[in-house]
Amino acid sequence: MQTQSQVTIYTTPTCHFCHAAKEFFNENHISFTEFDVAKDLAKRQEMVQKSGQMGVPVILASGEIIVGFDEERLREVLKV
């Protein structure tokens, strides 16, 4: 198993693309920290401040902000 950089994902429970992103991370053995911005107002504000977006998922990977589930970009950034 490769050592991966820290990945953070901001999600909501009903977001289909959030579930797809987490599935992608699990299938590729990428550990991640998840914040549910539907429940955590402070993390929601943090997400908006970092990304300028209200939509989820917002993914921070290898110092890059990726809005939405962009599998191709995630593969490039995480080298999987």
N, C-alpha and C positions, 0 to 999 in steps of 0.2 A: 504494500500500500504506500502511495506517495504521500509526502508531507505537503499539505496544501496550506495556502495562506488563509488567514481568517476571513470568513464570509459572514456577513450579516444580512438578514432579510427581514424587511418590514412587510407584514401581511395583515389580512383580515380573514376570519373563518370561512366566509362565503366566496372567496376569490378563487376561481378555477385556475388562473395562471399562477397563483401563489402555491396551490397544491402541486401543479405541474413542476414548478421550480424546485420545490422540496423533494419531490420524487426524483428529479434529475440529480440533485445533490446526493441523495441516499444511494441511487444506483451507481454513482461514480465515486462513492466512499469519500465524499467531501463533507467535513463537519461544518456546521453553521450554527449561528445564534439567531433565534427568531424572536421578533417583537410583534405582538398583536396590537396594531394601532387602533383597533376598534375599542379596546379596553384601556389602553395606556396612553393617556393624553400627552404626557411628557414625551414619549417616544414618537407619537404622531407629529408633535411640533418639531422634534429633532429631524424626523424624516423630511418634512416640508422644508425646513431650513437647509438641509443638505442637498436636496434634490430640486426644490422648487415645484414639487409635484404633490398632488393629493391622492393620485391613483396608486394602487399597489399591483404587483410587488415593486418595491424599490430594493435593489440588491447592491450591497457594497462588497466588492471583490477585488483584491489586489490593489486597493486604493482607488478603484474606479467605481463610479455610480452608474448602475444599469437600471433603467426604468422599464418595467415589464419583464416578461420571461423571454429573453433573447438567447436561445440555446447556442446559436453559432457564436455570438459574442462571448458568452460565458465559457465556451470551450477554448476560445482564443486566450482569454484572460487567465483562466485557471489551468490551461495546458492539459486538457483531458480529451 
